[in-house]
């Protein structure tokens, strides 16, 4: 019986195990999606970049006569792009030879008032183009570089810079005139000049006692006077010491030259060195990069050189409205706030002169970037009248505003200035009357205006705007005085438009969410049909059926509407895994309807969806395209609302899209790497795994230009830096963390990730790893590095977000 029982029992056990295995298998099917991967799509393919997708045309420009369009392109997949041209009707695409390319005018430069001539710099020399005939005249041929050429107000001369001095060349006579004489270093000391009171007394005694000394001193004085007389038409010598000079502007009457001088701070600033280990010499080489946030910044001054009086006058801005205001954040530091307020440091741009040469517009910005003033400026008296002040307790930026002068200019009546401002919450176009101060908004609404330009006949504005949807950018035309903006394009996506010289045609670089950029041509009228010119995609890229990601929106915890891209697997069964992607840069838009600059990640998200992952790509607080409040939503707390938007996105995945709350990963690079670290350290129960790429780990070690706008300075706003830096929260790590960093990263230094690694070691954390890339900077260039990085990311997610055998 025993012999009979054992086989029966073993059979029963085998049957039980078989049934258990089957049930386990079925159960696994309900845990996450089982989708057949696309056999033609691999990480190695994706990470070839444009070698896999094809290279889109770029740098679109028209020939001066409007008969041809030029662009950079690489349909042959060479090591670098080449210059191509196509007829204005879109026919006969051909490569431009190197010899022909060298003869072409550059796309930059300046036109005269009626657009019949263009002056430009090429290879350090200045050229003059006759637009109608196409004849090019070389005006300079020197060892020194001449740059920033422009026509003088009378249109008879070409003004330009050489070695930081202003010159002009008379087109009629060919006379070259030097207008400024800025010199490096200190003014030379006269070796015969007395150095103290004793020497002065001895010199005076000699002239009193000895006639020959008196006569020779008189001869010297006469010789010096003669030299001064001979050089009376020369500009005054200005010794800069350790200062640099720029922003030189010649007034229309050529009497005044305004300029900006900046003190050097290199002596008081330590520059971070990035070691480069893989070099042709075999020796490690240090790459000097940048200082860190909070280091001393240049102090700027504005001056006016009166050529008639041969005198230089400083311009003061101590009376500007709000110049003494204490920044709002200092209320958190009462001891510091109690100190007497001093005028804040400023930097000037311009002036920009009206077409009649009678009025000057000057832009002044506080160096803490919380104020921007537009002034009506008089160089004769060095006085100004306030036309407009833009203030932001956070920081000033936005389309058409930026960190410099912004988009500004004069209307044809010479009485109104135009500019862009975020005062209503989104960047829009405004005008102000310089006499009455009356301000008018020419555009308004919950959308942003960008790439603004005035038509040549000065009857219309042209601009891009996302009026229909934050992620859909069209090209518009608007009457100069305001009114209805008419859309000239209509395809969903983005339109980068270059107007033909006669403004009758549009050269458009257009893309949609799943199709890269191509060149199109269209008539300049509403409803006109665009005609595709280039076909850049490779056969391998076209062989895959690329998803058009859904652009969705959801409510964040505080009620703000947040937009995102969603990639879903083609089949789902039960609760599956998900990955949240965090775009970089902070101020960047990626949840849109055009081809992403994160195109490798776009392809990787298709790959992940094939493997059963749901992918969410969020335009979090701080992103561009959504107006001022979203842009500044990270002020004084990076890793605050920008991170909570991702936590809310994870909740959306669980509540609406059938994602297992225990199987959500997160990854991103640069700012996206920073958010990934903050997520893994401060939200460990939300994200099971994270890949942080080229991450900022401590904002006190990043650069000044970016960081000080958002977090102020470490020694003035330490609270902001502590709550915004992942290195302070590393003890919260629970899930699996992968960190990847290029060792020659000159933007986010490799030192950042080394310091964090040491912190994790000291905290005795074990569930993390660091992959280093010895030859890569911040933006990877080698396909092998890209592929290695993303295979590691995929392995991280496969290991931690899917059930293991």
Buried (B, 14 or more C-beta within 10 A) or exposed (E): EEEEEEEEEEEEEEEEEEEEEEEEEEEBEEBBBBBEEBEEBBBBBBBBBBBBBBBBBBEBBBBBBBEBBBBBBBBEEEEEBBBBBBBBEBEEBEBBEEEEEEEBBEEEBBBBEEEEBBBBBBEBBBBBBEBEEEEBEEBBEEEEBBEBBBBBBEEEBBBBBBEBBBBBBEBEEEEEBEBBBBBEEEEEEEEEEEEEEEEEEEBEEEBEEEEEBEEEBEEEEEEEEEEEEEEEEEBBEBEBEEBBBEBBBBBBBBBBBBBBBBBBBEEEBEEBEBEBEEEEEEEEBEEEBBBBBBBBBBBBBBBBBBBEEEEBBEBEBEEBEEBEBBBEBBEEEEEEEEEEEEBBBBBBBBBBBBBEEEBBBBBBBBBBBBBBBBBBBBBEEBEBEBBBBBBBEBBBBBBBBEBEBBBBBBBBEBBBBBBBBBBBBBBBBBBBBBEEEEBEBBBBBEBBBBBBEBBBEEEBBBBBBBBBBBBBBBBBBBEBEBEEBBBBBBBBBBBBBBBBBEBEBBBBBBBBBBBBBBBBBBBBEEEBEBBEBBEBBBEBBEEBEBBEBEBBEBEBEEEBEBBBBBBBBEEBBEBBBBBBBBBBBBBBBBBBBBBBBBBBBBBBBBBBBBBBBBBBBBBBBBBBBBBBEBBBBBBBBBBBBBBBBBBBBBBBBBEEBBBBBEBBBBBBBBBBBBBBBBBBBBBBEBBBBBBBBBBBBBBBBBBBEBBBBBBBBBEBBBBBBBBBBBBBBBEBBBBBBBBBBBBBBBBBBBBBBBBBBEBBEEEEBEEBEBBEBEBBBBEBEEBEBBBBBBBBBBEBBBEBBBEEE
